[in-house]
Amino acid sequence: MSIGVLTWVFTAGGHAWKHGRNQKGRASIPGPRGLPVFGSLLSLSGGLAHRTLASMASTLGATQLMAFSLGSTPVVVSSDPHIAREILTSPHFADRPIKQSAKMLMFSRAIGFAPNGTYWRLLRRIASSHLFAPKRIAAHEPGRQLDCATMLQGIINEQSQNGVVLLRKHLQAASLNNIMGSVFGKRYNVAHESQELQELREMVKEGFELLGAFNFSDHLPWLSYFYDPFSINQRYAALVPHVKSLVSGIIEEHRIRESDKVSDNADFVDVLLSLDGDEKLQEDDMIAVLWEMIFRGTDTIALLTEWVMAELVMNPDIQAELQRELDNLVGDKGVTDADVLNLPYLQSVIKETLRIHPPGPLLSWARLSTSDVQLSNNMLIPAHTTAMVNMWAITHDPMVWEDPLVFKPERFMEKAGGENVDVRGNDLRLAPFGAGRRVCPGKNLGTVTVSLWVAKLIQHFQWVPNPEKAVDFSEVLKLSCEMKNPLSVIAVRRNVLPF
Ligand code: HEM
């Protein structure tokens, strides 16, 4: 007992870092001791972990790299763009620690959690050359336009019925339908909710809750034998057969009407079914890959658009500038993907939102080292360490960004003396989609959808604060970081242009 206590007292990073694990390099990795057994688990399990970690790192002078313990799991977090790049782009960090929830939801065979190896490389190849190939993203534009038009009509209806609009439910319906269209080739009538749509919504919601829940047993495995407060295991057991039956039913429908030639606008099921030889996937693997796309695509697009709109409501000058850009460059016609590429202010507004409200402030899913990794600052991260990048801390660091708390799209406008920063993983000062071999494969689809929808929301409406419900920028961290209180606003029609 006394040896245990002494070890804990002298171990920076807590007991998962005992035996000098944090001192293997020429410089040791600083970090909080936390509590015996639990480490920093209790301080990070509830609330806003990105903010807590940022303030711990700054208090301990450990922004480059900080070691801490989540129960028995040794973890490092970097809040520094240079060290973050070394971690994310290192071939020894191409694995992810797989949580119990992801395993139970079959995600160990999906792109996000499959270990670095032949199978994962195959999935990434399929993703880049088939699912997210530029020509396929372009061919799905009519679907994006259709879902947006339905959303705009829904907004008009709600505004005239209630005098205000709760934007979130429109965005969620549009993004679920949009991703269902791209992945399964299926769209639902959101105005008249069918039983199938209701079930699907429930399944997605349940999956989000389970995946996003902080499960103590991931870090204290012995706890699962007597502590399961949210009946997590039972809930998985109920959800997984539903998911399998829904997705395999859809795959079967596609098999029956199989065509030999897969067109550019084919959905993901048709694409996967058309693969042959080395690329052919087993049915269970297809289910895992397809279901993961629904998860990853739906909430990120909806919540990022909600953050953008909240910023535009609170910054009327920026909203007006965006409307001027749209009026000058697009005029009276409907906005298209091609127009969006030529709207630098719109791109800057999206980038600035990704900077202030990165949807994955800790880049959502951590990485795992497969061998010792030597860093340029002389610290060494031992094998089997979980690593996180605190993207939120980097994008709010005054040493990296001038006036980091101010929403200022001009910082990205070259014409206004700003810098056209690439957000796709090449510049770690702003890498909301991660970087390196595990960078988000859906980044182009995500940005193209959010940009088009914001452009259309702004082209057709003037967005005004609801005097009875102030815009509240409080966050809640689930699977992604979203607005704690949904945005409630007034939408004033600007024109009578068709959607
Ligand atoms: C605003 C939209 C989005 C954001 C901010 C976002 C962010 C991220 C981040 C931070 C990662 C981890 C990257 C890393 O470890 O370096 C990731 C991974 C991933 N994302 Fe996205 N994402 C978005 C949209 C999408 C969409 C639309 C899809 C698919 C339909 C998608 C599918 C995935 C997958 C499959 C992975 C795992 C990649 C792997 O481990 O190899 N994401 N995303």
Residues whose N, C-alpha, C, O or C-beta is under 5 A from the ligand:
A	BS01	HEM	I111 G112 F113 M293 R296 G297 T300 I301 L304 P359 G360 L363 S364 W365 P432 F433 G434 A435 R437 R438 V439 C440 P441 G442 K443 L445 G446
